[in-house]
Amino acid sequence: MKNTFAKRLVEDLVENGFFEEEAKKVFKKFKNKGELCDTMLHRWDEPITNYPAGFYNVVWAHCRVFALEYIDASMPRAWFRPMFLSPSEIQEAGACH
């Protein structure tokens, strides 16, 4: 199976703490939110290798922010919430000394 944006985002959500079914739900909501609609509308199932290496990182950054909003709204005590914080948010929280 090709490594598509959809597949990779779900995998990264799982690798950062979500159960697979919840990760799929988060991705579906993220995709339907339309934040990247103009750019990604017909690209979710395309191979990542069709794009410059950094492009996935931009998409993941948007997804990570969305996932944090989802966590805060649906499961604010999730053990994996810190996985979705930016480095500056981690530093502000005092988690890194």
Residue pairs with C-beta under 8 A, 6 or more apart in sequence:
1 7
2 47
3 47
3 48
3 49
4 44
4 45
4 46
4 47
4 48
5 40
5 43
5 44
5 45
5 46
5 48
5 56
5 59
6 27
6 31
6 44
6 45
8 48
8 56
9 27
9 30
9 59
9 60
9 63
10 20
10 23
10 24
10 27
12 60
12 63
13 22
13 23
13 26
13 27
13 63
13 67
14 20
14 23
16 67
16 80
16 83
16 84
17 78
17 79
17 80
17 83
18 26
18 67
18 80
26 66
26 67
26 70
27 63
29 66
29 70
30 62
30 63
30 66
30 67
31 40
31 44
33 66
35 62
35 66
36 59
36 62
40 59
48 55
48 56
64 84
65 84
67 84
68 81
68 84
68 85
71 78
71 80
71 81
71 84
72 81
82 90
82 93
82 95
85 93
87 96
90 96
